[in-house]
Amino acid sequence: MTATALPTRGASAAPVPPRPRGRRRRERPNLLAGLLSLVWLVLVAVPLYYLVSGSLRTRQDYLSTNPLVPPSDPTLENYRTVFEGGFPTYLLNTVVVTLATVAIVVGLTLPGAYAIARNGGRFVQRGFSLLLVGLAIPAQAAIIPVYLMITQMRMYDTLLAVILPTAAFAMPVALLVMVNSLRDIPGELYEAQTLDGAGPFAVLRHLVLPLAKPAITTVSVFTSLTAWNGFLFPLVLTQSEDTRVLTLGLWDFQGQFGTNVPGLLAAVTLSVVPIFVLYLIGRRYLLSGLTAGFGK
């Protein structure tokens, strides 16, 4: 037998945790949030279903049946018609415009935001406020001056005529997001880099660039959406079929005596896929990039 050690008179016994008097209340589900989420899901899913379902119908089937009913005899003929047209050229032009616009916007706003965030001078801050005035100027109000400048620089009917104005009007929002993100970086990190002998370009490369990835992704996604869906600048500043982008290419399915709706839906479906994939890749950084700097 083993002897059980009794506590001595001077030793203090370990405290016994109190027993729970009852079961913990379960948190009530947020029915309102669930209902609103369901409504939002329906609002998003129904148009997507209509888009894909309509693209798999023939023109006769589309006009004679309910568009929300699944097609009885789905066909890929509309997609073949799209690819036999000018869709590959329009897609390539749109990709070039989007990538070039994103490169210009990110390449200019990142170092500019770094200079604004690290310089508290009155001149720099007033210049930043002046740049933000561009948020209040719509592209429709400046299209005539833009058209005159493009024609005088002999860039009319080129992809560069679409890229430059699109990047210019995307700058204010991109700069605002970048500055708010860089202001969240603690000043001690900048000072530590400076004490280590790093210059401004080294700090930008080794400190700012890695920590600004959410803001860069946010700016890239929203700039891509702006360039991909751009209609006004391609409409006014281009003319030939070689410089046509997707938003103008959709007009090919509208004739004088009718519109090929299933073919148009097929073209829209194909044009949505690349930008939808880009959104899925960068969505995890969107919220953190948009809310940067607003908690201070």
C-alpha positions as CSV (number, residue, x, y, z in Angstrom):
1,M,0.0,0.0,0.0
2,T,1.1,3.5,-0.7
3,A,0.7,6.1,2.0
4,T,-1.3,9.2,1.0
5,A,0.5,12.4,1.9
6,L,-1.6,14.7,4.0
7,P,-1.3,18.4,3.6
8,T,0.6,20.1,6.4
9,R,-0.9,22.7,8.5
10,G,1.0,25.6,7.1
11,A,0.6,24.6,3.4
12,S,-2.2,26.2,1.4
13,A,-4.4,24.0,-0.6
14,A,-4.8,24.6,-4.3
15,P,-7.9,26.5,-5.2
16,V,-10.8,24.4,-6.6
17,P,-12.3,26.0,-9.7
18,P,-16.0,26.7,-9.2
19,R,-18.4,24.5,-11.0
20,P,-20.5,26.0,-13.7
21,R,-24.0,26.7,-12.4
22,G,-25.6,25.9,-15.8
23,R,-24.9,25.4,-19.4
24,R,-23.4,28.3,-21.3
25,R,-25.9,30.0,-23.5
26,R,-25.4,29.3,-27.1
27,E,-25.0,32.4,-29.3
28,R,-28.1,33.1,-31.3
29,P,-27.6,33.0,-35.0
30,N,-27.8,36.3,-36.8
31,L,-30.9,35.7,-38.9
32,L,-30.9,39.1,-40.5
33,A,-27.3,38.7,-41.7
34,G,-28.1,35.2,-43.0
35,L,-31.2,36.5,-44.9
36,L,-29.3,39.4,-46.4
37,S,-26.5,37.1,-47.5
38,L,-29.0,34.8,-49.1
39,V,-30.6,37.7,-51.0
40,W,-27.1,38.9,-52.1
41,L,-26.3,35.4,-53.3
42,V,-29.5,35.3,-55.4
43,L,-28.8,38.7,-56.9
44,V,-25.3,37.6,-57.9
45,A,-26.1,34.0,-59.0
46,V,-29.2,34.6,-61.1
47,P,-27.5,37.0,-63.6
48,L,-24.5,34.6,-63.9
49,Y,-26.8,31.7,-64.5
50,Y,-28.7,33.7,-67.1
51,L,-25.4,34.6,-68.8
52,V,-24.1,31.1,-69.1
53,S,-27.4,29.5,-69.8
54,G,-28.3,31.9,-72.5
55,S,-24.9,31.5,-74.2
56,L,-25.7,27.8,-74.6
57,R,-28.9,28.3,-76.5
58,T,-29.7,28.8,-80.2
59,R,-31.3,32.0,-81.3
60,Q,-34.6,30.2,-81.9
61,D,-34.5,28.5,-78.5
62,Y,-33.7,31.8,-76.8
63,L,-36.7,33.6,-78.3
64,S,-39.2,30.7,-77.7
65,T,-38.5,29.5,-74.2
66,N,-38.1,30.9,-70.7
67,P,-34.5,32.1,-70.3
68,L,-34.4,30.9,-66.7
69,V,-35.2,27.3,-67.7
70,P,-32.1,25.2,-68.5
71,P,-31.5,24.7,-72.2
72,S,-33.0,21.5,-73.5
73,D,-30.4,21.2,-76.3
74,P,-27.2,23.1,-75.2
75,T,-24.8,24.0,-77.9
76,L,-21.3,25.6,-78.2
77,E,-22.1,27.1,-81.6
78,N,-22.2,30.6,-80.1
79,Y,-18.7,30.3,-78.7
80,R,-17.4,29.0,-82.1
81,T,-19.0,32.1,-83.8
82,V,-17.3,34.4,-81.2
83,F,-13.8,32.9,-81.9
84,E,-14.3,32.9,-85.6
85,G,-14.9,36.7,-85.4
86,G,-12.5,39.3,-84.1
87,F,-12.7,38.2,-80.5
88,P,-9.1,37.0,-80.2
89,T,-7.8,40.4,-81.4
90,Y,-10.1,42.3,-79.1
91,L,-9.1,40.1,-76.2
92,L,-5.4,40.6,-76.9
93,N,-5.8,44.4,-77.1
94,T,-7.7,44.5,-73.9
95,V,-5.0,42.4,-72.1
96,V,-2.3,44.8,-73.4
97,V,-4.3,47.9,-72.3
98,T,-5.0,46.4,-68.9
99,L,-1.4,45.2,-68.2
100,A,0.1,48.5,-69.4
101,T,-2.3,50.6,-67.3
102,V,-1.6,48.6,-64.2
103,A,2.1,48.8,-64.7
104,I,2.0,52.6,-65.1
105,V,-0.3,53.2,-62.1
106,V,1.6,50.9,-59.7
107,G,5.0,52.1,-60.9
108,L,4.1,55.8,-60.3
109,T,1.9,55.7,-57.3
110,L,4.1,53.4,-55.1
111,P,7.2,55.7,-55.0
112,G,4.9,58.8,-55.0
113,A,3.0,57.4,-52.0
114,Y,6.3,56.6,-50.3
115,A,7.5,60.2,-50.7
116,I,4.2,61.6,-49.4
117,A,4.0,59.2,-46.4
118,R,7.6,60.0,-45.3
119,N,7.5,63.7,-46.0
120,G,5.3,65.9,-43.8
121,G,6.2,69.1,-45.5
122,R,3.4,71.6,-46.3
123,F,4.3,71.7,-50.0
124,V,4.1,67.9,-50.4
125,Q,0.8,67.6,-48.5
126,R,-0.8,70.4,-50.5
127,G,0.4,68.7,-53.7
128,F,-1.2,65.4,-52.4
129,S,-4.5,67.3,-51.7
130,L,-4.3,68.8,-55.2
131,L,-3.9,65.3,-56.8
132,L,-7.0,64.1,-54.9
133,V,-9.1,66.7,-56.7
134,G,-9.0,64.3,-59.6
135,L,-11.5,62.1,-57.7
136,A,-14.1,64.7,-58.4
137,I,-13.5,65.1,-62.1
138,P,-15.3,62.5,-64.2
139,A,-13.8,61.3,-67.5
140,Q,-16.8,62.5,-69.4
141,A,-16.1,66.1,-68.4
142,A,-12.5,65.9,-69.7
143,I,-13.0,63.8,-72.8
144,I,-12.8,66.8,-75.3
145,P,-9.4,68.1,-73.9
146,V,-8.1,64.6,-73.8
147,Y,-9.1,64.0,-77.4
148,L,-7.4,67.2,-78.5
149,M,-4.2,66.3,-76.7
150,I,-4.2,62.8,-78.1
151,T,-4.7,64.0,-81.7
152,Q,-2.0,66.7,-81.3
153,M,0.5,64.1,-80.1
154,R,-0.4,61.9,-83.1
155,M,-1.5,59.0,-80.9
156,Y,-5.1,58.7,-82.2
157,D,-6.3,55.2,-83.0
158,T,-3.5,53.5,-81.1
159,L,-3.6,51.5,-77.9
160,L,-1.4,54.1,-76.2
161,A,-4.3,56.6,-76.7
162,V,-6.4,54.4,-74.4
163,I,-3.7,53.4,-71.9
164,L,-2.5,56.9,-70.9
165,P,-5.9,58.5,-70.1
166,T,-7.1,55.4,-68.3
167,A,-4.0,55.4,-66.2
168,A,-4.3,59.1,-65.5
169,F,-7.9,58.8,-64.2
170,A,-7.0,55.8,-62.1
171,M,-4.1,57.6,-60.3
172,P,-6.0,59.5,-57.6
173,V,-7.7,56.5,-56.1
174,A,-4.6,54.4,-56.4
175,L,-2.5,57.1,-54.7
176,L,-5.0,57.4,-51.8
177,V,-4.9,53.7,-51.1
178,M,-1.1,53.5,-51.3
179,V,-0.6,56.5,-49.0
180,N,-2.9,55.2,-46.4
181,S,-1.2,51.8,-46.5
182,L,2.3,53.2,-46.2
183,R,1.3,55.4,-43.3
184,D,0.4,52.2,-41.4
185,I,4.1,51.1,-41.4
186,P,5.7,52.1,-38.0
187,G,8.2,54.8,-38.1
188,E,10.7,52.7,-36.1
189,L,11.1,50.4,-39.1
190,Y,12.1,53.3,-41.3
191,E,14.5,54.5,-38.7
192,A,16.0,51.0,-38.3
193,Q,16.6,50.8,-42.0
194,T,18.2,54.3,-42.0
195,L,20.5,53.3,-39.1
196,D,21.6,50.2,-41.0
197,G,22.8,52.6,-43.8
198,A,19.9,52.0,-46.3
199,G,19.1,54.8,-48.6
200,P,15.7,55.8,-49.8
201,F,15.7,53.4,-52.7
202,A,16.9,50.5,-50.5
203,V,14.2,51.3,-48.0
204,L,11.6,51.3,-50.8
205,R,12.8,48.0,-52.1
206,H,13.5,46.0,-48.9
207,L,10.9,47.5,-46.5
208,V,8.1,49.3,-48.3
209,L,7.6,46.9,-51.2
210,P,7.1,43.7,-49.1
211,L,4.8,45.4,-46.6
212,A,2.7,47.2,-49.2
213,K,1.6,44.0,-51.0
214,P,-2.0,44.3,-49.9
215,A,-2.2,47.8,-51.2
216,I,-0.4,46.9,-54.4
217,T,-2.8,44.0,-55.0
218,T,-5.9,46.2,-54.3
219,V,-4.7,48.9,-56.7
220,S,-3.9,46.3,-59.3
221,V,-7.3,44.7,-59.1
222,F,-9.3,47.9,-59.2
223,T,-7.1,49.4,-62.0
224,S,-7.6,46.2,-63.9
225,L,-11.3,46.4,-63.6
226,T,-11.3,50.0,-64.7
227,A,-9.1,49.3,-67.8
228,W,-10.9,46.0,-68.7
229,N,-14.3,47.6,-68.6
230,G,-13.3,50.9,-70.1
231,F,-15.7,52.1,-72.9
232,L,-15.4,55.9,-73.2
233,F,-11.8,56.2,-74.1
234,P,-11.7,53.3,-76.6
235,L,-14.9,54.7,-78.2
236,V,-13.6,58.2,-78.7
237,L,-9.9,57.7,-79.2
238,T,-9.8,54.6,-81.5
239,Q,-11.5,53.8,-84.8
240,S,-10.0,50.9,-86.6
241,E,-10.7,47.2,-85.9
242,D,-7.1,46.5,-85.1
243,T,-7.2,48.7,-82.0
244,R,-10.7,47.6,-80.8
245,V,-11.1,46.3,-77.3
246,L,-13.7,43.9,-75.9
247,T,-16.2,46.5,-74.8
248,L,-16.4,47.8,-78.4
249,G,-16.2,44.4,-79.9
250,L,-19.5,43.4,-78.4
251,W,-21.1,45.7,-80.9
252,D,-20.4,43.2,-83.6
253,F,-23.3,41.1,-82.4
254,Q,-25.8,43.9,-82.9
255,G,-27.0,44.2,-86.5
256,Q,-29.3,46.5,-88.3
257,F,-32.3,44.2,-88.1
258,G,-31.7,42.4,-84.8
259,T,-29.2,41.3,-82.2
260,N,-27.6,37.9,-81.8
261,V,-28.3,37.7,-78.0
262,P,-26.9,34.2,-77.4
263,G,-23.7,35.1,-79.3
264,L,-23.5,38.3,-77.3
265,L,-23.9,36.4,-74.0
266,A,-21.2,34.0,-75.1
267,A,-18.8,36.9,-75.8
268,V,-19.7,38.5,-72.4
269,T,-19.1,35.2,-70.7
270,L,-15.6,34.8,-72.2
271,S,-14.7,38.4,-71.4
272,V,-15.8,38.0,-67.8
273,V,-13.6,34.9,-67.1
274,P,-10.1,36.5,-67.0
275,I,-11.1,39.4,-64.7
276,F,-13.1,37.1,-62.5
277,V,-10.1,34.9,-62.0
278,L,-8.0,37.9,-61.2
279,Y,-10.5,38.9,-58.5
280,L,-10.5,35.4,-56.9
281,I,-6.7,35.6,-56.7
282,G,-6.5,39.1,-55.1
283,R,-9.7,39.2,-53.0
284,R,-7.9,38.2,-49.8
285,Y,-5.9,41.5,-50.0
286,L,-8.7,43.7,-51.1
287,L,-10.2,44.4,-47.7
288,S,-6.9,45.0,-45.9
289,G,-5.8,47.3,-48.7
290,L,-8.9,49.4,-48.7
291,T,-9.1,49.8,-45.0
292,A,-5.4,50.6,-44.5
293,G,-4.9,53.8,-42.6
294,F,-8.5,54.3,-41.5
295,G,-8.0,52.9,-38.0
296,K,-5.8,55.7,-36.9
